[in-house]
Amino acid sequence: MPSVEFMGKEFTIDEDGFIDSYDNWCQEWVQWVKNQEGIEELNDEHQKVIEVLRDYYEKNGIAPMVRVLSKVTGFKLKHIYELFPSGPGKGACKMAGLPKPTGCV
């Protein structure tokens, strides 16, 4: 597996750029993905999506479907795509340290 180094940390990633293990997630990872996604600055709404994704994953072992993510955060799907231009599956799940979703997130 390839790896990236950022802010003094080394991360092993898969071919799609997802971190190798949920347990290796940290704020440096969030900053690396933010840069890769072209997000200039993270705000409270980004943090809320990340927290909801991580909490859901910890409880269920999978990423939530988009409808669930939208309902729990209170954000319309369009707004989630504004926050994470590559989408909730690719950008948001990657930033939250979740494995690459296999279905529709």
C-alpha positions in Angstrom: 0.0 0.0 0.0 1.2 3.5 -0.7 1.8 6.0 2.1 1.9 9.8 2.5 3.7 11.9 5.0 2.1 15.1 6.3 2.9 17.3 9.3 5.4 14.7 10.7 3.0 11.8 10.4 3.0 8.9 7.9 -0.3 7.4 6.7 -0.7 4.2 4.8 -3.5 4.7 2.2 -5.3 2.5 -0.3 -5.4 3.1 -4.1 -8.3 5.6 -3.6 -6.5 7.6 -0.9 -8.5 6.2 2.1 -6.6 5.7 5.4 -5.7 2.1 6.1 -7.3 1.9 9.5 -10.0 3.8 11.3 -7.8 3.7 14.4 -5.0 5.7 12.6 -7.3 8.8 12.2 -6.1 12.0 13.7 -6.3 15.8 13.1 -3.2 15.7 10.8 -5.1 13.2 8.6 -8.1 15.6 8.5 -5.8 18.4 7.4 -4.2 16.3 4.7 -7.5 15.3 3.2 -8.7 18.9 3.4 -5.8 19.9 1.3 -6.4 17.0 -1.2 -10.1 17.9 -1.5 -9.3 21.6 -2.1 -11.2 22.8 1.0 -9.7 26.1 2.1 -10.9 26.1 5.7 -12.9 23.7 7.9 -15.8 25.1 9.7 -18.2 23.9 12.3 -20.4 22.3 9.7 -17.5 20.2 8.3 -16.8 19.1 11.9 -20.4 18.2 12.5 -20.5 15.9 9.4 -17.2 14.3 10.4 -18.4 13.7 14.0 -21.7 12.2 12.7 -19.9 9.9 10.3 -17.4 8.7 13.0 -20.2 8.3 15.6 -22.4 6.3 13.2 -19.5 4.2 12.1 -18.5 3.4 15.7 -22.0 2.3 16.4 -22.8 0.4 13.2 -19.5 -0.5 11.5 -20.5 1.1 8.2 -21.0 4.6 6.9 -24.5 5.9 7.0 -26.6 6.3 3.8 -26.8 9.8 2.5 -30.4 10.2 3.6 -29.4 9.3 7.2 -26.4 11.7 7.1 -28.6 14.5 5.8 -31.3 13.8 8.5 -28.9 13.5 11.4 -26.8 16.6 10.5 -29.9 18.6 9.4 -28.0 19.6 6.2 -29.6 19.2 2.8 -27.7 16.9 0.4 -26.8 19.9 -1.8 -25.1 21.6 1.2 -23.1 18.5 2.1 -21.8 18.5 -1.5 -20.9 22.2 -1.0 -19.0 21.3 2.1 -17.3 18.3 0.5 -17.1 18.8 -3.3 -16.1 15.2 -4.0 -19.2 14.1 -2.1 -20.1 12.5 1.2 -18.7 9.1 0.2 -15.4 10.1 -1.2 -14.6 13.4 0.6 -16.4 13.3 3.9 -15.9 9.6 4.7 -12.2 9.8 3.7 -11.8 12.9 6.0 -13.6 11.1 8.8 -11.2 8.1 8.6 -13.8 5.6 7.5 -13.0 2.9 5.0 -14.1 3.4 1.4 -17.9 3.0 1.3 -19.0 0.0 -0.8 -22.5 1.2 -1.6 -24.4 4.5 -1.7 -23.4 6.6 1.3 
